[in-house]
Amino acid sequence: MRNRVQKFVSAPPEVVFDYLAEPLNQPDWMEEISSVDLSEDEPVEVGTRFKHTVDITGRGSRVMGLEITELIENEVFEYSQTDGPYPLKTRYTLGPVDGGTLVVAIEESSPPGIYYKVVRPLVKWAVRRRLSGDLNDLKGRVEIPQESAGEGESESWLKRRLRGLRR
């Protein structure tokens, strides 16, 4: 099952990428993620493994192991599930567009069994809805407010925002 959503973000690709490609930020902008287990000293690079706790509505929570499989600065952040009930890959691509960044999220999975085949349209809709909500939250975290976008103000606002995100 493949789901794709995209969102325009009024921030430069490097700002969006720096925030999006830091796994420790995931609980702040990904609805189902309640925590991430990754040492702050560990570099974020291809091969880095981390775990996140996913809160599944009506089903409690589950810890999933993940591995970064592709990382191209300011362009691509991709990770795959290393354990769990079925293969899952999530890929974010970023591209500069006038006044900001186009972020595309693609999630590919292959849940097994007849149950998923029967409810596939509903699951596909729910995943697309979640991805869209996540990108809306990401947008809210990294965009420079229009009222702060004056000369000199956006840089200081951006520096304050980045400082706050990296804590």
Secondary structure by P-SEA (a helix, b strand, c coil): cbbbbbbbbcccaaaaaaaaaccccccccccccccccccccccccccccbbbbbbcccccbbbbbbbbcccccccbbbbbbccccbbbbbbbbbbbcccbbbbbbbbbbbbbcaaaaaaaaaaaaaaaaaaaaaaaaaaaaccccccccccaaaaaaaaaaaaaaac
